[in-house]
Amino acid sequence: MNIAVRVTSVQAERFVEPEDPLPGNLQISMNINVGKIEGSGEKAKGMFLLDIGYQPSIARITVEGRILVSGKKDEIERLIKDLKSGKIPQPVIQSVYTAGFSEAVLLCRSVGVPPPLPSLPAPTEQKKGSEGMEYSI
């Protein structure tokens, strides 16, 4: 099965002045919505929306697009059946996430807000004499 994701619309809005500092308690949420995917034969298509919001509300990023799936007839039938039962196949979600997220990161940079990247875990102290790699930043 081949999955193609085509971005049709991007939007980035910054609600605070560029020279204003960003709040320290900033929370970022990202939602991916996959619309109804319909198909017949060896092709299927649908829509998606990736939305990034900030709390406090400093910006909003939106990426919209189309999902185009091609494959064997039985693969497309199984895809449609899974979607009707409420399951979005992992390859579809992964393709939408990869394409939408990469666009969103560029938009975040353009408007000067942090992208929705996971935070790094806090470093833990090792006991003296324990084995392992040491590094510093």
MILUMLUM-85463 format. One record per residue (C-alpha): residue in one letter; chain; x, y, z. Coordinates in steps of 0.001 Angstrom, whole numbers, plus 500000, padded with zeros to 6 digits. Layout:
BEGIN
<r->a, c->A, X->X, Y->Y, Z->Z>
...
This chain:
BEGIN
<r->m, c->A, X->500000, Y->500000, Z->500000>
<r->n, c->A, X->501285, Y->503459, Z->499073>
<r->i, c->A, X->500293, Y->506503, Z->501100>
<r->a, c->A, X->500812, Y->510027, Z->499820>
<r->v, c->A, X->500111, Y->513126, Z->501903>
<r->r, c->A, X->499559, Y->516434, Z->500163>
<r->v, c->A, X->499439, Y->519639, Z->502198>
<r->t, c->A, X->496741, Y->521982, Z->500899>
<r->s, c->A, X->496683, Y->524734, Z->503517>
<r->v, c->A, X->498996, Y->526080, Z->506203>
<r->q, c->A, X->498280, Y->528820, Z->508687>
<r->a, c->A, X->500358, Y->530311, Z->511479>
<r->e, c->A, X->499257, Y->533123, Z->513747>
<r->r, c->A, X->501211, Y->534696, Z->516574>
<r->f, c->A, X->498959, Y->536530, Z->519023>
<r->v, c->A, X->501691, Y->538338, Z->521012>
<r->e, c->A, X->504221, Y->540868, Z->519815>
<r->p, c->A, X->507499, Y->539396, Z->518510>
<r->e, c->A, X->509556, Y->541403, Z->521013>
<r->d, c->A, X->507488, Y->540185, Z->523999>
<r->p, c->A, X->509100, Y->537315, Z->525926>
<r->l, c->A, X->507312, Y->533984, Z->525839>
<r->p, c->A, X->505756, Y->532850, Z->529132>
<r->g, c->A, X->507725, Y->530325, Z->531160>
<r->n, c->A, X->504746, Y->528073, Z->531845>
<r->l, c->A, X->503956, Y->527510, Z->528151>
<r->q, c->A, X->502018, Y->524345, Z->527309>
<r->i, c->A, X->501764, Y->523077, Z->523747>
<r->s, c->A, X->499089, Y->520682, Z->522495>
<r->m, c->A, X->498947, Y->518967, Z->519123>
<r->n, c->A, X->495865, Y->517287, Z->517658>
<r->i, c->A, X->495643, Y->515267, Z->514456>
<r->n, c->A, X->492220, Y->514668, Z->512932>
<r->v, c->A, X->491827, Y->512297, Z->510014>
<r->g, c->A, X->488574, Y->512854, Z->508149>
<r->k, c->A, X->486519, Y->510227, Z->506422>
<r->i, c->A, X->488590, Y->508240, Z->503934>
<r->e, c->A, X->486589, Y->506874, Z->501042>
<r->g, c->A, X->487679, Y->504701, Z->498199>
<r->s, c->A, X->486923, Y->502000, Z->495737>
<r->g, c->A, X->489007, Y->499649, Z->493704>
<r->e, c->A, X->492686, Y->500359, Z->494179>
<r->k, c->A, X->492468, Y->503961, Z->495468>
<r->a, c->A, X->491184, Y->505829, Z->498498>
<r->k, c->A, X->491370, Y->509448, Z->499607>
<r->g, c->A, X->490513, Y->511582, Z->502573>
<r->m, c->A, X->491459, Y->514705, Z->504482>
<r->f, c->A, X->493450, Y->515556, Z->507610>
<r->l, c->A, X->493928, Y->518481, Z->509951>
<r->l, c->A, X->496887, Y->519003, Z->512287>
<r->d, c->A, X->496297, Y->521700, Z->514887>
<r->i, c->A, X->498841, Y->523070, Z->517373>
<r->g, c->A, X->497651, Y->525256, Z->520225>
<r->y, c->A, X->499482, Y->527073, Z->522998>
<r->q, c->A, X->498435, Y->527844, Z->526592>
<r->p, c->A, X->498590, Y->530733, Z->527400>
<r->s, c->A, X->497293, Y->531532, Z->523936>
<r->i, c->A, X->500333, Y->532981, Z->522151>
<r->a, c->A, X->499928, Y->531310, Z->518754>
<r->r, c->A, X->498081, Y->528766, Z->516664>
<r->i, c->A, X->499428, Y->526588, Z->513858>
<r->t, c->A, X->497185, Y->524677, Z->511433>
<r->v, c->A, X->498143, Y->522302, Z->508619>
<r->e, c->A, X->495468, Y->520787, Z->506377>
<r->g, c->A, X->495776, Y->518341, Z->503536>
<r->r, c->A, X->494732, Y->515276, Z->501617>
<r->i, c->A, X->495594, Y->511635, Z->502097>
<r->l, c->A, X->495886, Y->509565, Z->498927>
<r->v, c->A, X->496154, Y->505796, Z->499308>
<r->s, c->A, X->496764, Y->503317, Z->496518>
<r->g, c->A, X->497251, Y->499602, Z->496691>
<r->k, c->A, X->495700, Y->496266, Z->495986>
<r->k, c->A, X->491932, Y->496079, Z->496088>
<r->d, c->A, X->491929, Y->493902, Z->499234>
<r->e, c->A, X->494287, Y->496347, Z->501020>
<r->i, c->A, X->491979, Y->499280, Z->500259>
<r->e, c->A, X->488925, Y->497290, Z->501376>
<r->r, c->A, X->490684, Y->496401, Z->504649>
<r->l, c->A, X->491664, Y->500075, Z->505144>
<r->i, c->A, X->488052, Y->501224, Z->504654>
<r->k, c->A, X->486788, Y->498454, Z->506972>
<r->d, c->A, X->489291, Y->499443, Z->509703>
<r->l, c->A, X->488324, Y->503104, Z->509390>
<r->k, c->A, X->484603, Y->502291, Z->509663>
<r->s, c->A, X->485293, Y->500392, Z->512882>
<r->g, c->A, X->487087, Y->503450, Z->514299>
<r->k, c->A, X->490675, Y->502279, Z->513824>
<r->i, c->A, X->493087, Y->504426, Z->511874>
<r->p, c->A, X->495898, Y->502211, Z->510543>
<r->q, c->A, X->499350, Y->503100, Z->511871>
<r->p, c->A, X->500875, Y->503759, Z->508400>
<r->v, c->A, X->498189, Y->506393, Z->507694>
<r->i, c->A, X->498694, Y->508185, Z->511022>
<r->q, c->A, X->502482, Y->508005, Z->510662>
<r->s, c->A, X->502365, Y->509512, Z->507156>
<r->v, c->A, X->500056, Y->512337, Z->508238>
<r->y, c->A, X->502161, Y->513028, Z->511346>
<r->t, c->A, X->505434, Y->513112, Z->509399>
<r->a, c->A, X->504203, Y->515442, Z->506658>
<r->g, c->A, X->502104, Y->517693, Z->508894>
<r->f, c->A, X->504637, Y->517935, Z->511702>
<r->s, c->A, X->507511, Y->518906, Z->509393>
<r->e, c->A, X->505381, Y->521721, Z->507939>
<r->a, c->A, X->504343, Y->522817, Z->511440>
<r->v, c->A, X->507953, Y->523036, Z->512637>
<r->l, c->A, X->508793, Y->525366, Z->509742>
<r->l, c->A, X->505750, Y->527522, Z->510521>
<r->c, c->A, X->506723, Y->527701, Z->514198>
<r->r, c->A, X->510124, Y->528970, Z->513208>
<r->s, c->A, X->508595, Y->531549, Z->510868>
<r->v, c->A, X->506400, Y->533078, Z->513583>
<r->g, c->A, X->508968, Y->532656, Z->516363>
<r->v, c->A, X->507278, Y->530169, Z->518695>
<r->p, c->A, X->508607, Y->526861, Z->520014>
<r->p, c->A, X->507599, Y->523741, Z->518083>
<r->p, c->A, X->505717, Y->520932, Z->519846>
<r->l, c->A, X->508778, Y->518829, Z->520584>
<r->p, c->A, X->508866, Y->516508, Z->523578>
<r->s, c->A, X->510922, Y->517817, Z->526457>
<r->l, c->A, X->514149, Y->516090, Z->527383>
<r->p, c->A, X->514156, Y->514129, Z->530623>
<r->a, c->A, X->516046, Y->515651, Z->533524>
<r->p, c->A, X->519548, Y->514240, Z->533910>
<r->t, c->A, X->520011, Y->511720, Z->536684>
<r->e, c->A, X->523082, Y->511518, Z->538838>
<r->q, c->A, X->525120, Y->508319, Z->538677>
<r->k, c->A, X->526773, Y->506817, Z->541705>
<r->k, c->A, X->530544, Y->507052, Z->541760>
<r->g, c->A, X->532172, Y->503980, Z->540343>
<r->s, c->A, X->529126, Y->502988, Z->538290>
<r->e, c->A, X->529640, Y->501977, Z->534720>
<r->g, c->A, X->528246, Y->503930, Z->531795>
<r->m, c->A, X->528940, Y->506816, Z->529520>
<r->e, c->A, X->529522, Y->510299, Z->530793>
<r->y, c->A, X->528842, Y->513395, Z->528799>
<r->s, c->A, X->528059, Y->517033, Z->529379>
<r->i, c->A, X->526374, Y->519745, Z->527420>
